Each structure stands twice: as structure tokens, then as C-alpha cells.
Amino acid sequence: MNYWLHRISHKAELSYPLLNKGFLTIGFSDFTSEEFIDKVLADDRSYFEEKFKEKWGDPS
């Protein structure tokens, strides 16, 4: 099972549609660009990982 995390506070117009599509909307990074949302909804895992690394660095 995959989990996508997204902060629900202050961006309800993005968070609730994601929740309705099965995405758990809790977290702390602001990735609310339209491109990011579209890529995540299209299940583009590599895009998500690239943006996560840009924001937080490589965990390995």
C-alpha cells in the first residue's frame, strides 16, 4: 500500500480533492503546485521522489 502525505491546513481546495481520491492528506511540506498535484495523481513516483529529494535531500 502506498501513502502520499500532504498538509491539509491552509490548502483545503487541494487537500480535499486528494482525500476524495484516496490520498491521505497530512504532512508538512508545501508541494502545492498544479504540476506537482497532476504528476502525483498520475502516479508519477519518480517525479515525487525527485521533488522530495530537492526539498529534503537524499535520505541514503
N, C-alpha and C positions, 0 to 999 in steps of 0.2 A: 504494500500500500504506500502511495506517495502522499506527502503533505506539503502544501505550499503555504508559507506564512506571510501575512500581510497585515499591517496595523489597521485596525478598524477606525480608530479615533480620527476625527477631522476629515476623513475622506469617505464618508458613507456612500456617496454616489459611485464610488469604485468598489468598495468593500462588500456591500450587499449584493450586487450582481454576481460577484465572485462566490460569495457564500451560497447563493441560489444555484450555482453550477457545481457545488460540491467542494469548493476550496475553503479550508479553514482560515478565517481571517483574523489572525492575531500575530503580532510581531512588532519589530521596532525599526526597520529600515524603510525609507521612503523611496520606493520604486514605482511611482505612480504615473510614469509617462505612458502615453497611449501606446507607443511602440512596445514597451515592456509588457503591458497588460495583454496586448494582442499576441505577442510571442509566447507568453505563459499559457494563455488559453489555447493556443495552437500546439501545446505540449512540446515546445522547443526547449528541451532541457539544457542543451549546450549554451543557448543564449542566456538562460537564467544563471547557469554556473559562471559564465564569463562576467556578467554584471555583478554577481555576488563577490567574485574574486576582486573585481575593480574596487568595490566598496570596502571589503573586509580583509582582502589579502588571501593568499593561498594557504589553506589550513594544513597542507602537508609539509 
